Amino acid sequence: MYVTRWQLGHGRHLELGSKALLMGILNVTPDSFSDGGEFFSMDNALAQARKMLGEGAAIIDVGGESTRPGAEAVTAEEEQARILPVIETLAAEGQAIISVDTYRAETARLAVAAGAHIVNDVHGLQREPDIAKVARDTGAGLVIMHTGRDREKLPDVIADQFLFLAKSVEIARDAGISDDRIVLDPGFGFAKDAEENLQLMARFGELHGLGFPLLVGTSRKRMIRHLSGGDRQSQDVGTVATSVILRQKGAHIFRVHNVPMNRDALAFADAVLEREKGSVG
């Protein structure tokens, strides 16, 4: 697995590859599929962010609009009112590397101004392409996610990844974003059925042909519930299993709800990978 430096906003960076990194999910929403309402208040959101940092999260991903299927859309103003105070407070405390989970260019601009280091766009720059200019102008790191929503997909899951993400990378490069600021996310669960998600996981190694570090987000999604059961403990166990599998296949960053479980499992996976590398050498 190659090691690379991911350049982020505000002069920060992360080393990717040598160890799995965790991105803690912070949904400042009343209706997210797993934890909607738990961290909707400012105090609860900040407490959860600090807890995840203490547990080993390298990044806190702050979102103000649920991306679950069928979720009610919110206005840009409501999204910003939810997340900007949280981002500003976390940034002032100085410990966290902060990601903003948004597809809106103006929300991204305000979030980076408030202290966010990363823009995480679940529409892969293809809903509001001006978000790429925001990333360029602010120097933010960029997560570009694949989605199958509102478009006709190719029947082969990997071919569709390459089709969609190549277009997204072209948008980023045309905007003047350097490759060392880009991470790709294959978008597990986003307009993908159970079989497509399993195929994507089985063939995950092929995504390295895109030439960028890879972030994955399987945590507590329907694909997990399909095999593991409906209660939260079962979902977390299933998530951990996918994290280990995907780490072995070369994923760099893991977007999760339960930081300690994934931290411990991925530490073991990293130890095995290190021994494998030593035995090959």
Secondary structure per residue as TSV (DSSP state, phi and psi in degrees):
chain	resnum	aa	ss	phi	psi
A	1	M	-	360.0	127.5
A	2	Y	-	-75.3	153.8
A	3	V	-	-111.4	135.4
A	4	T	E	-144.7	161.7
A	5	R	E	-103.9	122.9
A	6	W	E	-93.2	115.2
A	7	Q	E	-82.4	131.1
A	8	L	-	-122.3	175.7
A	9	G	G	-70.7	164.0
A	10	H	G	57.8	30.5
A	11	G	G	75.6	12.1
A	12	R	-	-94.0	166.5
A	13	H	E	-155.8	164.6
A	14	L	E	-132.8	141.0
A	15	E	E	-87.6	124.5
A	16	L	E	-112.6	135.8
A	17	G	S	121.8	-48.2
A	18	S	S	-70.3	-33.8
A	19	K	S	-136.6	145.4
A	20	A	-	-64.7	137.7
A	21	L	E	-112.2	144.5
A	22	L	E	-107.7	134.1
A	23	M	E	-109.5	111.9
A	24	G	E	-80.5	133.2
A	25	I	E	-85.2	126.3
A	26	L	E	-126.3	97.7
A	27	N	E	-91.4	105.7
A	28	V	-	-91.5	65.6
A	29	T	S	-141.7	157.9
A	30	P	S	-90.3	-4.1
A	31	D	-	-142.0	21.9
A	32	S	-	-67.4	154.5
A	33	F	T	-65.6	-29.9
A	34	S	T	-103.2	-44.2
A	35	D	T	-133.1	29.8
A	36	G	T	-56.4	127.0
A	37	G	T	93.4	-22.0
A	38	E	T	-64.1	-36.4
A	39	F	T	-122.7	30.3
A	40	F	-	-74.3	-30.4
A	41	S	S	-80.5	152.9
A	42	M	H	-57.6	-46.3
A	43	D	H	-63.9	-44.2
A	44	N	H	-67.3	-38.1
A	45	A	H	-63.6	-45.6
A	46	L	H	-66.4	-39.6
A	47	A	H	-63.1	-41.1
A	48	Q	H	-67.2	-40.5
A	49	A	H	-60.7	-46.1
A	50	R	H	-64.7	-37.5
A	51	K	H	-62.6	-47.2
A	52	M	H	-65.3	-37.1
A	53	L	H	-62.6	-43.3
A	54	G	H	-64.4	-27.2
A	55	E	H	-84.8	-7.6
A	56	G	T	117.9	7.5
A	57	A	-	-67.1	133.6
A	58	A	S	-85.5	-25.0
A	59	I	E	-137.2	143.9
A	60	I	E	-111.4	121.1
A	61	D	E	-101.5	110.7
A	62	V	E	-102.4	121.5
A	63	G	E	-127.1	146.4
A	64	G	S	-120.0	8.5
A	65	E	S	-142.6	127.4
A	66	S	-	-65.3	138.4
A	67	T	-	-107.0	11.5
A	68	R	S	-67.0	151.8
A	69	P	T	-57.1	131.0
A	70	G	T	83.4	1.6
A	71	A	-	-65.4	145.5
A	72	E	-	-75.5	131.1
A	73	A	-	-68.3	149.4
A	74	V	-	-116.1	160.4
A	75	T	-	-74.0	160.4
A	76	A	H	-59.9	-37.7
A	77	E	H	-64.6	-40.3
A	78	E	H	-68.3	-43.4
A	79	E	H	-56.7	-46.1
A	80	Q	H	-67.5	-37.8
A	81	A	H	-64.4	-31.6
A	82	R	H	-74.0	-42.9
A	83	I	H	-100.3	-31.0
A	84	L	H	-63.1	-42.2
A	85	P	H	-62.6	-36.1
A	86	V	H	-66.0	-46.5
A	87	I	H	-62.8	-44.1
A	88	E	H	-61.9	-41.6
A	89	T	H	-68.6	-45.1
A	90	L	H	-62.0	-41.0
A	91	A	H	-64.0	-38.8
A	92	A	H	-66.0	-29.8
A	93	E	H	-73.7	-21.6
A	94	G	-	85.3	-9.9
A	95	Q	-	-85.9	-41.3
A	96	A	-	-80.7	142.7
A	97	I	E	-91.7	125.1
A	98	I	E	-113.8	133.3
A	99	S	E	-112.5	141.8
A	100	V	E	-107.9	124.6
A	101	D	E	-92.7	95.7
A	102	T	-	-156.5	153.5
A	103	Y	S	-107.1	-2.6
A	104	R	-	-90.0	129.3
A	105	A	H	-63.0	-43.6
A	106	E	H	-69.1	-38.8
A	107	T	H	-62.3	-41.8
A	108	A	H	-61.7	-43.5
A	109	R	H	-61.2	-46.1
A	110	L	H	-67.8	-35.9
A	111	A	H	-66.5	-42.9
A	112	V	H	-66.7	-38.4
A	113	A	H	-62.0	-32.4
A	114	A	H	-78.2	-12.4
A	115	G	T	130.5	-1.8
A	116	A	-	-66.9	148.1
A	117	H	-	-106.4	-17.9
A	118	I	E	-136.4	140.6
A	119	V	E	-107.8	123.9
A	120	N	E	-114.5	104.5
A	121	D	E	-107.6	111.4
A	122	V	T	-74.2	-6.8
A	123	H	T	-105.1	10.9
A	124	G	T	58.5	35.2
A	125	L	T	71.2	5.3
A	126	Q	S	-101.2	-3.2
A	127	R	S	-94.5	-47.2
A	128	E	S	-128.2	86.0
A	129	P	T	-57.0	-22.1
A	130	D	H	-63.3	-15.1
A	131	I	H	-63.0	-27.3
A	132	A	H	-65.8	-37.7
A	133	K	H	-66.8	-35.1
A	134	V	H	-62.2	-46.6
A	135	A	H	-60.9	-41.3
A	136	R	H	-63.1	-49.5
A	137	D	H	-68.3	-29.7
A	138	T	H	-96.4	-14.0
A	139	G	T	75.5	15.6
A	140	A	-	-68.5	150.9
A	141	G	E	-67.8	158.9
A	142	L	E	-136.2	127.0
A	143	V	E	-105.1	120.9
A	144	I	E	-108.4	115.5
A	145	M	E	-103.9	143.7
A	146	H	-	-80.2	140.6
A	147	T	-	-140.9	150.0
A	148	G	-	-103.4	3.4
A	149	R	T	-71.2	141.7
A	150	D	T	59.0	33.4
A	151	R	S	-158.1	160.9
A	152	E	-	-89.3	123.0
A	153	K	-	-89.0	154.9
A	154	L	-	-72.7	150.7
A	155	P	S	-67.1	-27.1
A	156	D	S	-90.1	124.1
A	157	V	H	-64.1	-36.5
A	158	I	H	-75.9	-39.1
A	159	A	H	-59.8	-38.0
A	160	D	H	-69.7	-35.6
A	161	Q	H	-58.0	-48.4
A	162	F	H	-66.1	-39.7
A	163	L	H	-61.5	-52.0
A	164	F	H	-70.0	-48.5
A	165	L	H	-71.4	-29.9
A	166	A	H	-62.7	-39.4
A	167	K	H	-65.1	-42.0
A	168	S	H	-63.8	-43.3
A	169	V	H	-64.1	-37.1
A	170	E	H	-62.6	-40.8
A	171	I	H	-60.5	-44.5
A	172	A	H	-63.1	-47.3
A	173	R	H	-66.2	-39.3
A	174	D	H	-63.5	-28.9
A	175	A	H	-78.3	-11.1
A	176	G	T	97.5	18.3
A	177	I	-	-85.7	129.0
A	178	S	-	-77.6	152.2
A	179	D	G	-61.3	-26.7
A	180	D	G	-75.9	2.7
A	181	R	G	-106.5	0.3
A	182	I	E	-109.1	133.4
A	183	V	E	-126.1	142.4
A	184	L	E	-107.2	147.9
A	185	D	E	-128.8	122.1
A	186	P	-	-72.9	-5.2
A	187	G	-	69.1	50.3
A	188	F	T	-52.9	131.2
A	189	G	T	88.3	-11.2
A	190	F	S	-90.1	96.8
A	191	A	S	58.2	42.4
A	192	K	-	-131.9	129.6
A	193	D	-	-81.3	179.9
A	194	A	H	-58.8	-43.4
A	195	E	H	-66.6	-41.1
A	196	E	H	-63.2	-40.5
A	197	N	H	-63.8	-41.5
A	198	L	H	-67.4	-39.7
A	199	Q	H	-63.3	-40.6
A	200	L	H	-63.5	-39.2
A	201	M	H	-68.9	-43.6
A	202	A	H	-62.7	-34.3
A	203	R	T	-105.3	18.6
A	204	F	G	-55.0	-37.0
A	205	G	G	-57.6	-26.6
A	206	E	G	-65.6	-22.9
A	207	L	G	-68.7	-16.9
A	208	H	G	-64.5	-17.8
A	209	G	G	-64.5	-15.6
A	210	L	G	-73.0	-22.5
A	211	G	-	86.7	18.5
A	212	F	S	-131.9	155.5
A	213	P	-	-59.8	155.3
A	214	L	B	-123.2	132.4
A	215	L	E	-109.3	142.1
A	216	V	E	-128.6	145.7
A	217	G	-	-135.8	89.9
A	218	T	-	-103.6	-6.5
A	219	S	T	-56.0	119.3
A	220	R	T	57.9	20.4
A	221	K	-	-80.2	169.7
A	222	R	H	-56.0	-36.0
A	223	M	H	-59.8	-32.9
A	224	I	H	-74.3	-46.6
A	225	R	H	-62.8	-30.3
A	226	H	H	-60.2	-34.2
A	227	L	H	-107.6	-27.6
A	228	S	H	-102.9	-18.7
A	229	G	-	110.9	173.2
A	230	G	S	-94.4	-19.0
A	231	D	S	-79.3	159.3
A	232	R	H	-63.6	-38.9
A	233	Q	H	-61.9	-43.6
A	234	S	H	-64.2	-39.3
A	235	Q	H	-62.8	-40.6
A	236	D	H	-68.5	-38.2
A	237	V	H	-63.4	-45.3
A	238	G	H	-61.5	-40.1
A	239	T	H	-60.3	-45.5
A	240	V	H	-58.5	-41.8
A	241	A	H	-60.4	-44.1
A	242	T	H	-67.2	-36.0
A	243	S	H	-61.1	-45.0
A	244	V	H	-64.6	-45.1
A	245	I	H	-58.6	-46.3
A	246	L	H	-73.0	-28.9
A	247	R	H	-65.8	-42.4
A	248	Q	H	-63.2	-25.4
A	249	K	T	-94.2	5.0
A	250	G	T	105.1	11.1
A	251	A	-	-68.0	146.7
A	252	H	-	-102.0	-40.2
A	253	I	E	-128.1	141.0
A	254	F	E	-125.4	115.8
A	255	R	E	-90.6	112.4
A	256	V	E	-137.6	158.0
A	257	H	S	-87.3	-46.7
A	258	N	-	-95.9	98.1
A	259	V	H	-69.4	-48.1
A	260	P	H	-61.4	-42.3
A	261	M	H	-62.9	-44.4
A	262	N	H	-70.9	-36.3
A	263	R	H	-58.0	-48.9
A	264	D	H	-68.6	-42.8
A	265	A	H	-66.0	-40.6
A	266	L	H	-72.0	-29.3
A	267	A	H	-62.4	-39.2
A	268	F	H	-67.8	-44.4
A	269	A	H	-59.3	-41.9
A	270	D	H	-63.6	-38.7
A	271	A	H	-63.7	-40.4
A	272	V	H	-67.4	-43.7
A	273	L	H	-60.7	-37.7
A	274	E	H	-65.1	-40.6
A	275	R	H	-67.3	-38.1
A	276	E	H	-61.9	-42.8
A	277	K	H	-63.5	-40.6
A	278	G	H	-66.0	-37.7
A	279	S	H	-71.1	-32.9
A	280	V	H	-69.8	-40.7
A	281	G	-	-67.7	360.0
